[in-house]
Amino acid sequence: MLNSPNKKVFEKKRIAAIDVGSNSVHMLVVDMESTNSFTIIASEKDQVRLAASIDEDGNLTNEALNKAIVVLKKMKEIADGLRAQIRAVGTSALREAKNGTDFVAKLYKKTGIDIEIISGHEEARLVYLGVQQGLPIQGKSTLIVDIGGGSTEIVVGQWGEERFATSLKLGCVRLTQGFIHTDPLGDDHLRALELYINTRLEPVLSEVERIGFDCAVGSSGTIKSIKSLVLGLTNTPPLQTMHGSTLTAKEIWTAKEALLRARSLKERKQLPGLDSKRADIIVAGLFVLSSITKILGIREWTISLTALREGILFDTMLRDGFWLQGDTSDVRWRSVRSFGQKFHVDEAHAFHITSFAVSLFDQLTFKHSLPSAWREFLRSAAYLHECGLFIGHTGHHKHTFYFIRNASLPGFTTREMQIIATIVRYHRKRMPRDNDEVYCDFDKEMQKAVNICAAILRLAVSLDRGRQGKIQEIIVKENSSSKMSLAVHLRATHDIELEMYEAAIEKKAFENVFMCSLEIVLEQ
């Protein structure tokens, strides 16, 4: 059984969720009133068009960097003025650009905003989390489609869990760049665009059809823009709110006919109800939506104004103490266990090591003072530390490092997976060196935290070297002589000579990291 902290009592919190998307940068500042409700304090949006700013070599340009710096500085000033905790995520453009990591590092240096680059699967999960907070879909099997600038996220979820989730490179900015080269629009380009979209969608949507769904939900700017265009075309007064309203298949065809008649950009900008800033990319976005509608035979879509940003908000609350329980409702723990099972980890041993590592982390808080997020990274690393044995024993810590670093674990960002992978990398053999891969990209504070977690994990692994679960409990005590005493309680009278021998070796790394001497004492 894992030694988990007591669940926190909810505390009202002000959070600024920033979505650095391929088309726009959005910020939503809210007061979280409970774990499932909030009040909006401020919102901000600027079009940066990162997806359109990737050069021929696959790098984001300096011009894009300067635009993003201006926008994010303004958002940081607003969030700081409101005393809001900032959490920012980057999506398609940042995860695909060759210099995405370096770009984010420069943004952090100039603005103080630390952007997490998330995987396509994680983006889809957060969209689902956000949508289900805003619409009563918990008891329904729901298809959710979010058409962004660089990618389209497709999720089928039920009872709060994704049954299917994927991210396709079918964003409206990306497709516009790739296929719309003339003004006015050319028939050949439009046919090529539609064929490309259908070719990419059909294998994915066949899986969606196999699973089945009760209702279809659309989120993001594309579907809202199309609904607004339809209202303008039919001289219908604007809705008080689009959230929860519907967009029918018939209305989509109406919008498509109007856009195909308005071949030039100038004509599209003059269409009633259409935001002129979206006139250049709306055709591609509409083609994606119309293809999904036609292939799946969808009669109507429900529009959601909650999506990725709201998903960030609720995910942040879950991260801040509400998800560190290790139970079956924790999406991160489920994803860790599922990943470990793919590599046939010895679960009894994995749980034993995880229990030791978490217990040591909790008891050593007075020495390391790490935030609770690192407890979760250590817990995940401890459970997964032997995945590399799937290939072989030699260098299995390096194999595990590679597996986790390149994995897509729902609930974790790319950086968090790098942290978990790096902790595992140093659970045996030597400790980190400054120029080691991935480790060298971490700042000093993060490197220090990795060292602490690695030292704890090494000691935990040594205490079950025989893989028989002989040691029942670990109790850390601080002696008056400035020494730390590790008391190991045995199950009955088992011989743990092997474990004591290995622990004596691993305590050196522990002593170096914690800058103290360590005494290991047996207590019967």
LOZABA-320006 format. One record per residue (C-alpha): residue in three letters; x, y, z. Coordinates in steps of 0.02 Angstrom, whole numbers, padded with zeros to 5 digits, always signed. Example, Ala and Ser with C-alpha at 12.3 -4.5 7.8 and 13.67 -1.06 7.14 Angstrom:
ALA+00615-00225+00390 SER+00684-00053+00357 
This chain:
MET+00000+00000+00000 LEU+00068+00171-00046 ASN+00102+00296+00092 SER-00003+00442+00027 PRO-00035+00610+00110 ASN-00208+00656+00170 LYS-00314+00740+00039 LYS-00309+00928+00051 VAL-00458+01032+00102 PHE-00510+01142-00044 GLU-00442+01317-00039 LYS-00504+01455-00154 LYS-00371+01495-00282 ARG-00346+01620-00423 ILE-00269+01542-00578 ALA-00218+01613-00747 ALA-00226+01479-00883 ILE-00128+01523-01039 ASP-00146+01425-01201 VAL-00003+01462-01322 GLY-00087+01395-01478 SER-00038+01383-01660 ASN-00153+01527-01708 SER-00182+01630-01550 VAL-00124+01650-01371 HIS-00268+01649-01247 MET-00269+01685-01061 LEU-00411+01655-00939 VAL-00398+01717-00759 VAL-00522+01641-00639 ASP-00562+01617-00456 MET-00584+01431-00424 GLU-00734+01427-00308 SER-00731+01237-00290 THR-00653+01087-00377 ASN-00784+01102-00515 SER-00835+01286-00527 PHE-00751+01454-00557 THR-00784+01639-00584 ILE-00699+01726-00730 ILE-00598+01878-00675 ALA-00514+01924-00839 SER-00480+01857-01013 GLU-00356+01906-01148 LYS-00325+01850-01326 ASP-00197+01895-01459 GLN-00165+01820-01629 VAL+00018+01769-01649 ARG+00003+01637-01787 LEU+00148+01528-01730 ALA+00102+01391-01853 ALA+00124+01514-01996 SER+00292+01570-01926 ILE+00388+01408-01948 ASP+00522+01429-02081 GLU+00578+01304-02215 ASP+00700+01224-02092 GLY+00559+01189-01969 ASN+00609+01325-01845 LEU+00502+01463-01769 THR+00567+01633-01827 ASN+00637+01776-01724 GLU+00490+01880-01780 ALA+00372+01753-01701 LEU+00477+01757-01543 ASN+00464+01945-01530 LYS+00276+01942-01558 ALA+00254+01808-01426 ILE+00362+01904-01302 VAL+00255+02060-01319 VAL+00093+01962-01297 LEU+00154+01858-01150 LYS+00230+02007-01059 LYS+00060+02091-01064 MET-00026+01935-01000 LYS+00104+01914-00862 GLU+00075+02092-00806 ILE-00114+02064-00798 ALA-00096+01898-00705 ASP+00030+01969-00581 GLY-00081+02121-00552 LEU-00223+02003-00507 ARG-00106+01895-00402 ALA-00148+01741-00503 GLN-00048+01579-00513 ILE+00005+01558-00695 ARG+00001+01394-00788 ALA+00042+01399-00974 VAL+00041+01260-01103 GLY+00103+01256-01282 THR+00021+01151-01416 SER+00049+01098-01597 ALA+00167+01233-01663 LEU+00283+01225-01512 ARG+00290+01036-01503 GLU+00328+01019-01689 ALA+00452+01160-01715 LYS+00632+01098-01711 ASN+00679+01242-01598 GLY+00521+01229-01491 THR+00615+01192-01329 ASP+00740+01332-01359 PHE+00597+01450-01409 VAL+00507+01414-01244 ALA+00669+01440-01146 LYS+00691+01612-01226 LEU+00511+01657-01187 TYR+00538+01609-01006 LYS+00695+01715-00996 LYS+00607+01867-01069 THR+00435+01851-00987 GLY+00451+01740-00834 ILE+00314+01625-00902 ASP+00362+01441-00901 ILE+00270+01356-01045 GLU+00241+01168-01039 ILE+00243+01092-01213 ILE+00108+00957-01209 SER+00085+00807-01322 GLY-00061+00792-01441 HIS-00139+00657-01333 GLU-00122+00766-01178 GLU-00200+00912-01270 ALA-00348+00802-01316 ARG-00365+00745-01135 LEU-00365+00925-01071 VAL-00495+00975-01201 TYR-00606+00833-01141 LEU-00579+00883-00960 GLY-00628+01062-01001 VAL-00781+01017-01103 GLN-00853+00900-00973 GLN-00842+01038-00843 GLY-00951+01150-00951 LEU-01079+01029-01025 PRO-01184+00891-00944 ILE-01101+00748-01040 GLN-01035+00640-00898 GLY-01163+00502-00925 LYS-01153+00503-01114 SER-01031+00433-01239 THR-00974+00596-01319 LEU-00872+00638-01473 ILE-00773+00799-01449 VAL-00685+00887-01592 ASP-00573+01038-01567 ILE-00508+01115-01729 GLY-00359+01224-01689 GLY-00228+01316-01789 GLY-00101+01175-01802 SER-00199+01019-01757 THR-00371+00943-01731 GLU-00403+00847-01571 ILE-00532+00706-01577 VAL-00592+00623-01417 VAL-00726+00497-01374 GLY-00759+00500-01187 GLN-00879+00423-01063 TRP-00898+00436-00875 GLY-00751+00554-00862 GLU-00627+00442-00954 GLU-00565+00448-01133 ARG-00606+00291-01228 PHE-00515+00359-01380 ALA-00407+00514-01402 THR-00295+00574-01542 SER-00221+00730-01619 LEU-00211+00752-01808 LYS-00107+00879-01903 LEU-00263+00957-01978 GLY-00261+01132-01905 CYS-00338+01276-02003 VAL-00177+01379-02010 ARG-00073+01227-02061 LEU-00196+01176-02198 THR-00213+01354-02263 GLN-00025+01365-02282 GLY-00016+01196-02367 PHE-00160+01210-02491 ILE-00231+01385-02512 HIS-00104+01474-02623 THR-00213+01585-02731 ASP-00332+01729-02705 PRO-00467+01704-02761 LEU-00478+01520-02714 GLY-00440+01392-02850 ASP-00547+01238-02879 ASP-00395+01124-02894 HIS-00327+01182-02727 LEU-00495+01158-02641 ARG-00515+00982-02711 ALA-00338+00938-02655 LEU-00375+01009-02482 GLU-00535+00908-02462 LEU-00453+00747-02525 TYR-00307+00769-02405 ILE-00423+00799-02256 ASN-00533+00649-02297 THR-00382+00536-02320 ARG-00314+00583-02148 LEU-00482+00575-02062 GLU-00555+00411-02126 PRO-00446+00285-02031 VAL-00469+00383-01868 LEU-00656+00406-01890 SER-00679+00221-01927 GLU-00617+00189-01750 VAL-00735+00323-01684 GLU-00879+00237-01774 ARG-00829+00069-01701 ILE-00834+00139-01524 GLY-00993+00240-01555 PHE-01055+00400-01473 ASP-01219+00477-01416 CYS-01183+00660-01451 ALA-01055+00769-01541 VAL-00974+00923-01465 GLY-00869+01052-01554 SER-00754+01173-01466 SER-00627+01307-01518 GLY-00639+01459-01629 THR-00679+01368-01791 ILE-00851+01303-01743 LYS-00897+01466-01656 SER-00848+01564-01811 ILE-00953+01452-01922 LYS-01104+01471-01807 SER-01080+01659-01806 LEU-01071+01659-01997 VAL-01233+01558-02009 LEU-01322+01681-01894 GLY-01262+01824-02004 LEU-01313+01739-02166 THR-01488+01703-02101 ASN-01511+01876-02020 THR-01532+01792-01850 PRO-01494+01901-01697 PRO-01334+01854-01606 LEU-01357+01725-01468 GLN-01341+01780-01288 THR-01213+01641-01273 MET-01156+01508-01396 HIS-01115+01388-01256 GLY-01234+01241-01268 SER-01309+01300-01433 THR-01314+01187-01585 LEU-01243+01192-01760 THR-01337+01077-01879 ALA-01269+00985-02030 LYS-01385+01091-02138 GLU-01309+01251-02066 ILE-01134+01186-02103 TRP-01181+01160-02286 THR-01256+01336-02290 ALA-01093+01408-02224 LYS-00991+01304-02347 GLU-01093+01365-02497 ALA-01071+01546-02442 LEU-00883+01528-02421 LEU-00863+01442-02589 ARG-00958+01585-02672 ALA-00846+01713-02584 ARG-00688+01658-02673 SER-00580+01809-02633 LEU-00515+01854-02461 LYS-00594+02026-02479 GLU-00765+01948-02510 ARG-00748+01830-02361 LYS-00703+01975-02247 GLN-00869+02057-02295 LEU-00976+01904-02254 PRO-01101+01946-02115 GLY-01057+01875-01945 LEU-00882+01816-01992 ASP-00734+01885-01895 SER-00623+01965-02027 LYS-00467+01901-01935 ARG-00523+01724-01974 ALA-00571+01753-02155 ASP-00407+01682-02221 ILE-00411+01519-02120 ILE-00598+01484-02102 VAL-00612+01386-02265 ALA-00487+01254-02207 GLY-00569+01242-02036 LEU-00741+01223-02113 PHE-00680+01086-02230 VAL-00618+00986-02080 LEU-00783+01007-01987 SER-00890+00968-02140 SER-00788+00811-02180 ILE-00807+00743-02002 THR-00993+00785-02007 LYS-01018+00695-02173 ILE-00911+00541-02137 LEU-00992+00509-01968 GLY-01167+00561-02022 ILE-01182+00690-01881 ARG-01346+00785-01883 GLU-01298+00920-01760 TRP-01155+00980-01651 THR-01167+01053-01477 ILE-01051+01203-01460 SER-00940+01212-01306 LEU-00855+01372-01251 THR-00755+01272-01124 ALA-00608+01173-01189 LEU-00419+01175-01169 ARG-00402+01327-01055 GLU-00537+01263-00937 GLY-00455+01093-00943 ILE-00293+01176-00887 LEU-00384+01258-00741 PHE-00462+01099-00674 ASP-00307+00997-00707 THR-00207+01124-00607 MET-00326+01103-00460 LEU-00310+00915-00472 ARG-00121+00930-00474 ASP-00118+01041-00321 GLY-00149+00906-00193 PHE-00310+00827-00253 TRP-00232+00692-00361 LEU-00086+00633-00256 GLN-00182+00486-00189 GLY-00132+00341-00301 ASP-00312+00282-00319 THR-00400+00221-00475 SER-00478+00391-00510 ASP-00308+00471-00537 VAL-00278+00482-00726 ARG-00090+00501-00702 TRP-00072+00350-00592 ARG-00181+00250-00712 SER-00072+00301-00858 VAL+00087+00256-00763 ARG+00020+00084-00718 SER-00043+00054-00894 PHE+00127+00102-00965 GLY+00216-00014-00843 GLN+00102-00158-00886 LYS+00147-00141-01071 PHE+00325-00184-01022 HIS+00272-00323-00902 VAL+00347-00244-00746 ASP+00351-00351-00590 GLU+00207-00263-00502 ALA+00239-00334-00329 HIS+00418-00271-00334 ALA+00366-00107-00418 PHE+00238-00071-00282 HIS+00362-00115-00146 ILE+00495+00004-00214 THR+00364+00139-00243 SER+00303+00123-00063 PHE+00482+00139+00002 ALA+00523+00288-00110 VAL+00364+00385-00066 SER+00388+00348+00119 LEU+00567+00412+00114 PHE+00514+00568+00018 ASP+00379+00608+00146 GLN+00491+00579+00296 LEU+00634+00680+00221 THR+00530+00834+00182 PHE+00618+00927+00323 LYS+00781+00903+00227 HIS+00732+00930+00045 SER+00577+01046+00052 LEU+00524+00993-00123 PRO+00346+01033-00180 SER+00219+00892-00191 ALA+00238+00880-00381 TRP+00408+00800-00356 ARG+00329+00668-00245 GLU+00224+00618-00395 PHE+00374+00616-00513 LEU+00466+00503-00391 ARG+00316+00390-00368 SER+00299+00369-00556 ALA+00486+00341-00580 ALA+00489+00211-00441 TYR+00347+00112-00517 LEU+00422+00118-00692 HIS+00606+00098-00648 GLU+00622-00076-00723 CYS+00529-00053-00888 GLY+00695-00070-00979 LEU+00709-00252-00926 PHE+00588-00284-01069 ILE+00743-00271-01181 GLY+00872-00344-01062 HIS+00960-00318-00897 THR+01115-00235-00966 GLY+01087-00048-00967 HIS+00903-00067-00924 HIS+00903+00102-00835 LYS+00952+00183-01001 HIS+00818+00086-01095 THR+00687+00144-00969 PHE+00749+00323-00988 TYR+00722+00311-01175 PHE+00550+00230-01160 ILE+00480+00359-01039 ARG+00561+00508-01125 ASN+00476+00461-01288 ALA+00311+00404-01213 SER+00143+00490-01211 LEU+00076+00472-01035 PRO-00097+00552-01012 GLY-00089+00681-00874 PHE+00096+00722-00894 THR+00178+00858-00997 THR+00330+00828-01105 ARG+00443+00908-00975 GLU+00369+00805-00834 MET+00401+00645-00931 GLN+00581+00703-00956 ILE+00595+00729-00767 ILE+00526+00555-00729 ALA+00638+00477-00861 THR+00792+00565-00790 ILE+00757+00509-00611 VAL+00745+00330-00675 ARG+00905+00351-00777 TYR+01003+00376-00616 HIS+00922+00244-00505 ARG+01077+00136-00533 LYS+01258+00151-00589 ARG+01325+00329-00581 MET+01239+00490-00527 PRO+01210+00635-00650 ARG+01345+00738-00736 ASP+01318+00917-00790 ASN+01332+00878-00975 ASP+01216+00726-00975 GLU+01077+00721-01104 VAL+00914+00804-01045 TYR+00988+00834-00871 CYS+01097+00973-00943 ASP+00940+01064-01003 PHE+00868+01078-00828 ASP+00903+01231-00722 LYS+01003+01214-00560 GLU+00851+01197-00448 MET+00778+01061-00557 GLN+00944+00968-00564 LYS+00953+00975-00374 ALA+00777+00903-00362 VAL+00819+00763-00485 ASN+00973+00720-00382 ILE+00868+00710-00223 CYS+00737+00597-00303 ALA+00870+00487-00385 ALA+00961+00466-00219 ILE+00799+00416-00132 LEU+00754+00294-00271 ARG+00927+00213-00268 LEU+00910+00181-00082 ALA+00732+00116-00101 VAL+00786-00005-00238 SER+00931-00070-00133 LEU+00813-00111+00010 ASP+00721-00240-00095 ARG+00870-00308-00191 GLY+00816-00486-00157 ARG+00643-00446-00229 GLN+00558-00540-00087 GLY+00484-00394+00010 LYS+00578-00439+00167 ILE+00585-00262+00236 GLN+00419-00203+00302 GLU+00445-00023+00355 ILE+00571+00119+00346 ILE+00580+00252+00481 VAL+00694+00404+00462 LYS+00761+00485+00621 GLU+00874+00636+00644 ASN+01008+00614+00777 SER+01073+00752+00887 SER+01246+00717+00816 SER+01187+00786+00647 LYS+01177+00610+00581 MET+01024+00535+00501 SER+00974+00362+00558 LEU+00877+00247+00444 ALA+00788+00114+00546 VAL+00736-00038+00445 HIS+00601-00150+00519 LEU+00602-00331+00465 ARG+00463-00453+00428 ALA+00486-00586+00565 THR+00668-00641+00564 HIS+00709-00638+00379 ASP+00892-00623+00333 ILE+00922-00458+00240 GLU+01111-00469+00221 LEU+01097-00435+00033 GLU+00988-00282+00059 MET+01104-00211+00192 TYR+01255-00238+00079 GLU+01172-00146-00067 ALA+01107-00007+00046 ALA+01283+00022+00111 ILE+01339+00053-00068 GLU+01194+00167-00115 LYS+01203+00270+00043 LYS+01355+00361-00029 ALA+01249+00448-00160 PHE+01119+00486-00027 GLU+01250+00564+00088 ASN+01322+00671-00053 VAL+01152+00738-00104 PHE+01085+00770+00071 MET+01255+00828+00137 CYS+01246+00723+00293 SER+01304+00553+00353 LEU+01182+00409+00352 GLU+01176+00265+00475 ILE+01072+00112+00434 VAL+01006+00023+00588 LEU+00910-00140+00598 GLU+00767-00150+00721 GLN+00687-00319+00751 
